[in-house]
């Protein structure tokens, strides 16, 4: 018999992973991929400016950082379903409005609109992402010792979206136009709202956790988990190089190598294939060898590829090296997500998740600024020192991580 204080929704059956987690994550990942990789292409196509493309990349990421702590507090207070659904619907409305407005604007008006679009969709995408990640973390905890398998599926969903999203965005932008690309993003967003992950709030406070309190809670939790803290530190340094490559790819491929926006999308689609294969291999390798060896090998592969890509001078070489880099990133992401789902307490998962993502994404606006202020023919000289910093950061992180037994105990 339930006590009078027990919430009425406690007796609801737990939805299956497919319906409750994987399907809504798939719809959101499609919108996320097309937004992340398609809108920079839209900016370049609208403005024909490498500098403004870098500025747009920075504008897309800076508001996201401000939204992370607030998003985590909202998820902790209101639950994943409500936050995910509202963010998805709002994103659909924004991109549909842009699709209707853009055709009637002149050059300056179009440039301002796509810049605002980049910033607005960035914020809304992060709200839905935090909600989806929190839902995935809950599912991973329920899976117990098989948590890394749940995280591998979630990462696989993200990579399938990254496989299709950039290529689809590039094709639609070139052959149908901006309106078609934006309408497709809206469709994915509305589908995600319909399929929103069915989970109940963890927190039941009268008011949502304030932003500053959420950051402090996340920071205190992260400091109490040194294994996770070292991994987040290394990956944050790594993300400066990754963000620089993401921001520079449209400029390098279109302006320097003389290829089309479709071929920019194909680079990230090929990278997603490599990452999917890496995730599949890592899932079995973690079962056999544990988290640390798999993470260390993945870090070595990523760092080596990034060092090499700084001197790439052909489209094919650039594509192959980016694919190898993203394969290594895929393996490290499985390690990060598995540690995160095991170590962060459920009651503060949203706030701590928000802080870890905030730290991981801090380099991305800086990457956009670097692209904006660097001449196209000198981008390789900027990528090289960032690649060295990535290699050093990952080496230190995994050396320190090796000393923590949890890096092995969490995988068996």
N, C-alpha and C positions, 0 to 999 in steps of 0.2 A: 504494500500500500504506500502511495506517495504521501509525503508530509505536505502540509498546507503551504510551506514556503518553497517547495520544489517547482521550478518553472514548468508550465504546461507542455512546452515543446520537448521536454526531456524524453517523452515516450515515442517521439517520432522515430521511424526507422532510419538508420544511417544509409544514405544513398550509396550506390555502387561507385567505385572509383571511376568507371567509364562515364556515367551520367553526372556524378557530383563533382568530378575534378577534371578528367581528361577532355571531355567535349567542350565545356566552357573555356578551358585553357587553350584549346585549339583555335576557337574563334577569336579570342583575344590576341593570341600570338600572331594570327594572320593580320589583324589590324595593326599590331605593334610593328611587325616587320615591314609592312608597306609604308607605315608612317615614318619609321626610322630611316629607311633607305630610299624611299620614294620622294619624300619632301625635299631633301637636299638636291635631288635631281630636278625637281620642280623649280627650286630657287635658281639653279644654274641655267635652266632652260628659260626662265622668265627674265632674269637679269643679265645673263651672259657675263657674269662677273665672278672670278675666282675669290676675290676678297669678300664679296657679299655672301658667297656660299659658305665661307668660313665663319662669317658673322652669324649667319642663320643657324649654323651648327651650334655655335655658342649660345644663341638665343633659345634654341630648342632645349638645351640641357640646363641652363641656369635656373629657369623657373621650376624644372623638375626637382632640383636639389632643395629648393625652398618648400616643395610640396611633400617631401619624403616623411618628415617627422609628423606633419599634420595628417598625412594619409595613414601612417601607422597608428596614431591615436584614434582616428576615426574607425579603423578596422577593429581595434581592441574594444571600442565602445559599442559600435553598431553592428559589427559582424561583417563577414566577407560578402554575403549576398547583397546587402543593401548598397554598400560602397561600390562593389563591382558593377552592379546594374546601373546605378546613377552615373558613374563615370563613363560607361559604355554608351549610354543614351546621349549624354552631353557631347561626347566626341563625335557621334554620328551627326548631331545637329550642326556642330561647328564645321565639319568638312563638307556637308551638304550646302551650307550657307556659302562657303568659299567657292564651291563648284558653280553656284548660281551667279555669284558676284564677279568672279575673275574675267569671264569673257567680255564684259562691258567696260573694263578698266584700261587706262593707258599704261605706259611703261612704269611711271613712278607709282601710280596707284596699285598696279600689280605687284611691284616689289614690296611695298608696304604691307599688302594683304598677305603675301606668302610668308613674310617675316612674322607677322602676327599669328598666322596659322601654325608656323613651326613652334612658337612659344606656347600657344594654347593647347595644341594637341599633345605637346610634351608633358604638360602638367596632367592632363586628363589620362593620358596613357600610363603615367606612373601611379595614379590612384588605382586603376584597374590592375596594374601589375602587382602592387603591394597586396591587394586583396587576393589575387590569384596565388601569389607566393605563400601567403599565410594559409590559405586553404591547402596548398600542397604540403606545407610543413606539418599541419594537423594530420593529414593522411599519412605522412611518413612516420610520425610518432605512433600512430595506430598500427603501422606495419612492423614495428619493432626491429628485429635484426635484419629484416629485408627492406629497410628504409632506403638504402642506396638504389634498390630496384625501382621503387616509386620515383625517386629523383631522376633516375636514368630515363624513365618514360617521359617525365615532364620535360627534361632537357631535350629528349628526342622530338617531342612536339614542337618545342621552340626552334629546333634546327630544321625540321621539316618546313615550318613557316618561313624561316630564313632562306631555305632552299627555293621556295616558290615565290615568296614576297618580293625580293629585289628584282628578279627577272620579270615577274608579272607587272610590277610598277614601271620598269623601264619600257616594256613592250606597250603597255597601255598609254604611257606618256608620249611615246613616239608615234604610235599608229592611231590612237583614239583621242588623245589630248588629256589635259589636266582634269576635266570634268569626269571623264570615265574612270581615271585612277582614284579620284576622291570619292566617287560614288561607290566604288568597290570597297574602300576603307569603311564607308558608312554601313555597307551591308554586313561586313564582318563584325562591326561594333554592335549593330542591332541584334545579330545572331547571338553574340556573347551575352547581351542583356537578357535575351529570352532564356538562355541556358545557364544563367548565373549560378555559380557553385552554391550548393545548399548546405550551409553550415551556420550554426548559431553563434552569437557573440560570446566571447570568453569573459569579457568584463561586463559588469552590471552597475557601474557607478552612475550617479545621477547626471553627471556632466562628463563630456569627453575629456580625456587627458590633455592638459595644455601642451602646446608644442614644446616649450622649454622643459617641462617636466618629462615629456616623452623622450627628449634627447638625453636628459640626465639619467633616466631609467635605462635607456639603451646603452649609454656609455658605462654605467655602473655594471650592467650585466656583461658587456663585452670585456671589461677589465677583469672580471672574475673568471673569464674563460680564456686563458693565455693561448691555448692551441688555436682557437678560432681567431683571436686577435692577431697573432703572427701571420696567419694565412691571409686575413683581410689586408694587413699591411703590405704584404708582398704583391697581392693582386691589385691593390690600388696603384702601386708603382707600375705594374704591368699595364694597367689600363690607360696610362698616359700614351704609351706607344700604340696601343690598340685604337684609342680614340683618335690619335693623329692619323692613322691609316684610314679610319672610317671617314674622317672629315676631308682628307686629301684625295681619296679615291676618285670622286667625280672630276676633280680638277686635273689630277695626273693622267687619268685615262682619256678624258675628252680633250683637254688643252695640250698636254705634252705628248701623249702617245697617239692622238688623232683618231680615237675610236668613239663609238656612239654611247648614248645613255643605256641602251640595251646591253652592251658589253660590260658596262659598270655593274649592272644587275647580275650578269652572268658570273662575275668574279665572286660575289657574295653567295650566289647559288652553289657554285663549285665548292666554296669554303664550307657551306652547310653540309654538303655531301660528305666531305672529309670529316667534319665534326660528328656527323651521325655515325659514321664507321668507328670513329674513336670512342664515342659513347658506348657503342655495342661491345667493343673490345674491353673497355674499362670496366663495364659491369661484370664481366666474367673474371677479369684480372683482379678486381677488388675482392671477389669471393675467395680467390686463391692466395693472393699475396698481401692483401690489406690496403688501407688507404694511402699510407705514406709512400711506398714504392711506386704506386701508380701515379700519384701526384708529382713525385720527383721526376719521373720519366717524362710526364706531360709537360712539366715546366721547362725541362731541358730542350724538348722539341720546339716549344713555342719561342723560347729565347733565341735559339739558333736560327729559326726561320726569320724572325724579326730582324736580326742582325744582317741577314743576307738580303732581305727585301729592300733595304736602304740603298743598295747598289744595283737594283734591277733596272734594266734599260729596255726591256721588251714586254709586250702585253702578256705573252705566254709565260714568261718567267715570273712576272708579277702575279699572275693568276695562280700559278703552282705554289709559290711561296706563301701567298695569303691563305691558300687552302691548308698547307702544312701548319701554319701558325694557328689557324682556327681549330685544327684537330687537337693541338696541344691545349688550347684554351678550353675545348670541350671536356677533356679529361680533368683539368683543374676545376672546372665548374661542378662536375659530379662530386669531387672531393669536398668542395666548399659547401654545396647544398646538403650533402650527407652529414658533415660535421655540424652544420647549422641546425638541421632538424633534430639531431640527437641532443645537442647541448643546451639550446635556448629553452628556458621554461615556458610552458604554454601560456601562462598568464601575462607574460611580457613579450610574447613572440613578435607581435606586430610592431611594437616600439623598437625592439632590438633589431629586427629585420630592417626596419626603416633606416636605422643608424648605419648598419653594415652596408646597405645599398647606397646611402648618402656618401659614405667614405669611398666606396668603390667607384662612384660616378663623379666625384670631385674633379678628376683630371679631364673630363670630357669638355667642359667649357673652355679650359685652358688650351686644349687641342684645337678647338675652333678658332681661338684667337691667334694661335701660332700659324694656322693656315691662312688666316686673313692678312697677317702682316708679312708673310714670307713669299717672295716671288716664286712662281711655279717651278722654275728651273733650279731652285735651291732647296726644294722640299726634302730631297734625299739627304742633304746635309743636316737637316733638322731631325729627320727620322733616326739617323745613326746614333746620336747621343742618347735619345730616348730609348733606343733598343739596348744600349749599354746599361742604362739605369734599370730597365726591366730585368735584364739578366742578373744584375747585382741584387735587386730586391727579391727576386724569386729564390736565388741561392741562399740568402740570409733567412728568408721565411721558412724554407723547407729544412734548412739545417737546424733551426730552432724548433720547428714542429716535430722533428724526429725524436726530441727528448721527451715528448709528452706521450705517455702510454695511450691516451684516449684516441690518438690518431690511428692506433692499431685496434684497440678494443672495440671501437665503434663499428667495425666492419665484419665482425665474425659472430 
